[in-house]
């Protein structure tokens, strides 16, 4: 009897701890007026690589699929995955590679919509460093990433690793994205760094930086990384997916509709649907940034297995989390095409 009483007290203490630390059951999705209330964290709402998130909302496809979605912006994918694991959000629009990295930490996260087959990232070099003409020339330099453990960190290690460098050969600097990235490069905080449009268009047009490696195209990605590198995705915890397949199906349908809409509309038409503040550096520049990056989106939301395998191969070499357990990673648990296939079979609304 005393033993049972002790167990009961321990259980109460654990529940209290989870409550006070803000952890939530990832299987729980709030409802209001009969509609699911979904919160999705995006690794940079204004980044063109994550444009489908806000565009889906602007086009009304979430509402059309009978779900209410709140989008939260966060510049670092590493921070976004933490919010997902604690149950603060139900989904993340971020890079697929986090699902593999998290499985290495015994967490089950799965991509349910794969929006791109390439990263959409660019390695920029400061105008103050004209001697850098190849990745090999980055040795000894300060290289900007959004944060340590982010996808830009993984990709930086992969690019430099291809030419025989390790992280001991350069300094990784957390500079975020957008204006903080620009400030870092323009004020000698970094010599080069990985970022996305519209920051790329802004820095190149101003002459403050030039492109060293372009991962916005399939050709550029295959040349730099040896294959495809699926990036922008909607990923969710396996527990949420298993508990709410109908809701996940509605989310997938909304994003697939957006990807199909992107395929049939011009950069000007896409820009016109986005919030005006996203074009803060100028409308023409924003349209250019969309035109330069829009080819990264695959149009159907399906994962290409060869791409998933290449991501694992790269992380297996350059991620300190994945490398020791690389042979135990089960790729089939990192993504599913079920919900996208169902959305593609459904009649157009």
C-alpha positions in Angstrom: 0.0 0.0 0.0 2.8 2.4 0.9 4.5 1.6 -2.5 1.3 2.4 -4.4 0.9 5.7 -2.5 4.5 6.6 -3.4 3.8 5.9 -7.1 0.8 8.1 -7.0 2.7 11.0 -5.4 5.4 10.6 -8.1 2.8 10.7 -10.9 1.3 13.9 -9.4 4.7 15.4 -9.3 5.5 14.6 -12.9 2.1 16.1 -14.1 2.8 19.2 -12.1 6.3 19.5 -13.6 5.0 19.2 -17.1 2.4 21.8 -16.4 4.8 24.3 -14.9 7.3 23.9 -17.7 4.7 24.5 -20.4 4.8 21.1 -22.0 1.6 20.0 -23.7 0.3 16.7 -25.1 1.3 16.8 -28.8 -1.8 14.8 -29.7 -4.2 17.5 -28.5 -5.6 19.9 -31.1 -7.9 22.6 -29.8 -11.3 23.1 -31.4 -13.5 26.2 -31.7 -16.9 26.3 -33.3 -16.3 22.8 -34.6 -13.0 23.7 -36.4 -9.5 22.5 -35.5 -7.3 25.4 -34.3 -3.8 24.7 -35.6 -0.7 26.7 -34.8 2.2 26.3 -37.3 5.6 27.8 -36.7 7.5 29.0 -39.8 11.3 29.3 -39.9 11.0 32.9 -41.3 7.6 34.0 -42.6 9.1 36.6 -44.9 11.6 34.2 -46.5 10.7 33.1 -50.1 11.6 29.5 -49.3 8.7 29.4 -46.9 6.4 31.5 -49.0 3.7 28.7 -49.3 2.8 29.1 -45.6 1.6 32.6 -45.8 0.4 32.3 -49.4 -1.9 29.4 -48.3 -3.4 31.7 -45.7 -3.7 34.6 -48.1 -5.4 32.5 -50.7 -7.9 31.2 -48.1 -7.1 27.5 -48.6 -6.9 26.8 -44.9 -10.4 28.1 -44.4 -11.6 26.4 -47.6 -10.5 23.1 -46.0 -12.3 23.8 -42.8 -9.4 24.5 -40.5 -8.2 27.6 -38.7 -4.4 28.1 -38.8 -2.3 30.6 -36.9 1.2 31.2 -38.4 4.1 32.1 -36.1 7.4 33.4 -37.4 10.7 32.2 -36.0 14.1 32.7 -37.8 15.7 29.5 -36.6 14.5 26.0 -37.6 16.3 24.7 -34.4 14.0 26.9 -32.3 10.9 25.9 -34.3 11.6 22.2 -33.7 11.8 22.8 -29.9 8.4 24.5 -30.0 7.0 21.4 -31.8 8.5 19.0 -29.3 7.1 20.9 -26.3 3.6 20.9 -27.9 3.5 24.7 -28.2 2.7 24.3 -31.9 1.2 21.5 -33.9 3.3 21.8 -37.0 6.4 23.5 -38.4 7.1 24.7 -41.9 10.9 24.2 -42.1 13.6 22.0 -43.5 13.1 18.2 -43.9 16.5 17.5 -42.5 15.2 18.2 -39.0 13.2 15.0 -39.1 16.3 13.0 -39.5 18.3 14.9 -36.9 15.5 14.5 -34.4 15.2 10.7 -35.0 18.8 10.5 -34.1 17.7 12.0 -30.7 14.9 9.4 -30.4 12.2 11.8 -31.4 9.6 10.9 -34.1 8.8 13.8 -36.4 7.5 13.3 -40.0 7.2 15.5 -43.1 3.6 15.3 -44.4 4.0 17.8 -47.3 7.4 18.1 -49.1 7.2 21.4 -50.9 10.7 21.6 -52.4 13.4 19.3 -53.7 16.3 21.8 -53.2 17.2 24.1 -50.3 16.6 27.5 -51.9 19.7 28.8 -50.0 22.6 30.8 -51.3 26.1 31.2 -50.0 26.9 34.9 -50.2 30.4 36.4 -50.0 31.0 40.0 -48.8 32.3 42.5 -51.3 35.1 43.1 -48.8 36.4 39.6 -49.6 37.2 39.5 -53.4 39.7 36.7 -53.0 37.0 34.2 -52.2 36.2 32.5 -55.5 35.4 28.9 -54.4 34.3 27.1 -51.3 37.9 26.1 -50.6 38.7 29.8 -50.1 36.4 29.9 -47.1 39.0 28.3 -44.9 39.8 30.6 -41.9 36.7 32.8 -42.6 33.7 33.7 -40.4 30.7 32.0 -41.9 27.2 33.1 -41.1 24.4 30.7 -40.2 20.9 31.3 -38.8 21.9 29.4 -35.6 24.0 26.4 -34.6 22.1 23.3 -35.3 20.0 24.9 -38.0 19.7 23.7 -41.6 22.0 26.5 -42.7 24.5 25.1 -40.3 24.1 21.5 -41.7 24.4 22.8 -45.3 27.5 25.0 -44.5 29.2 21.9 -43.0 28.2 19.9 -46.1 29.6 22.5 -48.6 32.9 22.9 -46.7 33.1 19.1 -46.0 33.0 18.4 -49.7 36.3 20.2 -50.1 37.9 18.6 -47.1 37.2 21.1 -44.4 35.8 20.6 -40.9 34.3 23.1 -38.5 37.8 23.6 -37.0 38.8 25.2 -40.3 36.4 28.2 -40.0 34.2 30.0 -37.5 30.4 29.6 -37.6 28.6 32.7 -36.5 25.0 33.0 -35.6 23.6 35.9 -37.5 19.9 35.0 -38.0 18.3 36.2 -41.3 17.2 39.3 -43.0 18.4 42.5 -41.5 20.6 40.8 -38.9 22.3 38.8 -41.6 22.9 42.0 -43.7 24.3 43.9 -40.7 26.6 41.0 -39.9 28.0 41.0 -43.4 28.2 44.8 -43.8 29.9 45.4 -40.5 32.6 42.7 -40.6 30.7 40.2 -38.4 30.9 37.6 -41.2 32.9 37.1 -44.4 30.4 34.9 -46.0 27.1 33.3 -45.1 24.1 31.2 -46.1 20.8 33.0 -46.6 17.7 33.2 -48.8 15.6 35.5 -50.9 14.6 38.3 -50.5 17.9 38.9 -48.6 19.9 37.5 -51.5 18.3 39.9 -54.1 18.8 42.8 -51.7 22.5 42.2 -51.1 23.4 41.3 -54.7 21.5 44.3 -56.2 23.2 46.7 -53.7 26.6 45.3 -54.6 27.3 44.4 -51.0 27.7 40.7 -51.7 28.0 38.2 -54.6 26.8 34.6 -55.0 29.4 31.8 -54.4 27.1 28.8 -54.3 23.4 28.8 -55.5 21.2 26.1 -54.1 18.0 27.5 -55.6 18.1 25.3 -58.6 18.3 21.5 -59.1 21.5 21.8 -61.2 23.2 24.0 -58.5 22.1 21.7 -55.7 23.3 18.5 -57.5 26.6 20.1 -58.3 27.2 21.3 -54.7 25.7 18.5 -52.7 25.8 15.5 -55.0 22.1 15.1 -55.4 18.7 16.6 -54.4 18.3 18.0 -50.9 14.6 18.2 -50.1 14.0 21.2 -47.8 10.8 23.2 -47.3 8.2 20.9 -45.7 5.3 20.8 -43.3 6.5 18.5 -40.5 4.6 17.3 -37.5 5.0 14.9 -34.5 4.2 11.3 -35.3 1.8 11.3 -32.3 -0.2 14.1 -33.8 -0.3 12.6 -37.2 -1.4 9.2 -35.8 -4.1 10.8 -33.6 -5.5 13.2 -36.1 -5.2 11.9 -39.7 -8.3 13.7 -40.9 -6.9 17.1 -39.7 -3.5 16.3 -41.2 -5.2 15.5 -44.5 -6.9 18.9 -44.5 -3.6 20.6 -43.9 -1.9 18.6 -46.7 -4.8 19.5 -49.1 -4.4 23.2 -48.4 -0.7 23.2 -49.1 -1.0 21.0 -52.2 -3.6 23.5 -53.6 -1.1 26.3 -53.0 1.7 24.5 -54.7 -0.5 23.9 -57.7 -1.6 27.6 -57.7 2.1 28.7 -57.6 2.8 26.6 -60.7 0.2 28.4 -62.7 0.8 32.0 -61.7 3.5 34.6 -62.3 5.9 36.0 -59.7 4.0 39.3 -60.0 0.7 37.6 -59.2 2.2 35.8 -56.3 3.8 38.9 -54.9 0.4 40.7 -55.1 -1.1 38.1 -52.8 1.5 38.5 -50.1 1.4 41.0 -47.2 2.7 44.4 -48.3 5.3 44.6 -45.6 7.1 41.6 -47.2 8.2 44.0 -50.0 9.7 46.5 -47.6 12.8 46.8 -49.7 10.7 47.6 -52.8 8.1 45.9 -54.9 10.3 45.2 -57.9 13.0 43.7 -55.7 10.5 41.4 -54.0 9.1 40.3 -57.3 12.7 39.6 -58.5 13.4 37.5 -55.3 10.3 35.4 -56.0 11.3 35.0 -59.6 14.8 33.9 -58.7 13.6 31.3 -56.1 10.1 30.1 -57.2 11.5 27.3 -59.3 12.5 25.5 -56.1 8.9 24.5 -55.4 7.9 21.1 -56.8 4.2 21.7 -57.5 2.8 18.5 -56.0 4.1 18.2 -52.4 5.6 14.7 -52.9 8.9 13.6 -51.5 11.4 12.1 -54.0 13.0 9.1 -52.2 16.4 9.8 -53.8 16.4 13.2 -52.2 15.6 11.9 -48.7 18.5 9.4 -49.1 20.9 12.2 -50.1 19.9 14.2 -47.0 20.6 11.2 -44.8 24.0 10.6 -46.6 25.0 14.2 -46.0 23.9 14.3 -42.4 25.5 11.0 -41.8 28.8 12.6 -42.7 28.5 16.1 -41.2 25.9 16.0 -38.4 27.4 15.1 -35.0 24.0 13.9 -34.0 23.3 11.7 -37.0 26.8 10.4 -37.7 27.0 8.0 -34.8 23.6 6.4 -35.5 23.5 6.8 -39.3 22.9 3.1 -39.9 20.0 3.0 -37.5 18.0 5.9 -39.1 14.7 4.7 -40.7 13.9 7.1 -43.5 10.4 5.7 -43.8 9.6 7.2 -40.4 10.8 10.7 -41.5 8.2 11.4 -44.2 4.9 10.2 -45.6 3.3 10.7 -49.0 -0.1 9.4 -47.9 -1.9 12.7 -47.3 -0.5 14.4 -50.4 -1.4 11.5 -52.6 -5.0 11.6 -51.2 -5.1 15.4 -51.9 -3.9 14.9 -55.4 -6.6 12.3 -56.1 -9.3 14.5 -54.7 -11.4 16.6 -57.2 -10.3 20.2 -57.4 -12.4 22.5 -55.2 
